[in-house]
Amino acid sequence: MIRRFGFRGLAVGLFAACAAMVAAPAAQAEPTGDMSVLTAVMGQGTGMVIVSPTSSGKGSFVAQVKVNIRDTAPNTVFTVTRAIDPPDGVCTSTQFDPVATLTTSAGGAGAVEFVRGGRGGGPASFDLRLQVISADGSTVLQSECMTIIGK
């Protein structure tokens, strides 16, 4: 009898804990990074970009950036470029500066991870759009407009 009650009590306790987690929203900090699908505006391919600000800059903006592409030309060098704007949710800048390169595999997929910032003086919050451009310019993948908030 004691053994059965102990198991039942454990089951009831776990059920109550799970129900409480579902019913009450968890306290979370507002997200400061963003992610976006990369879509082809020229040529073919797709992908994903993730921007994750960190607090490692100790007062300066620092972010880890991951870019993955697929279904593009095989064995091709791509340049990752970025354009930044004031943080209003609307990307209007056409000045894209190179920030990294990647080379696709024989299957037309590639990825690169890099860190941006840390030099100080840059904006703590901004709108960002990325483009990934093949070496011959025949393929351009572009992200949506992302608002990034530094930590």
Sequence and secondary structure as in RCSB ss.txt:
>XXXX:A:sequence
MIRRFGFRGLAVGLFAACAAMVAAPAAQAEPTGDMSVLTAVMGQGTGMVIVSPTSSGKGSFVAQVKVNIRDTAPN
TVFTVTRAIDPPDGVCTSTQFDPVATLTTSAGGAGAVEFVRGGRGGGPASFDLRLQVISADGSTVLQSECMTIIG
K
>XXXX:A:secstr
 HHHHHHHHHHHHHHHHHHHHHHS         EEEEEEEEESS EEEEEEEEESTTTTS EEEEEEEEESS TT
 EEEEEEEEE SSS       EEEEEEE  TTS EEEEEEEE SSSS SEEEEEEEEEETTSS EEE   EEEE 
 
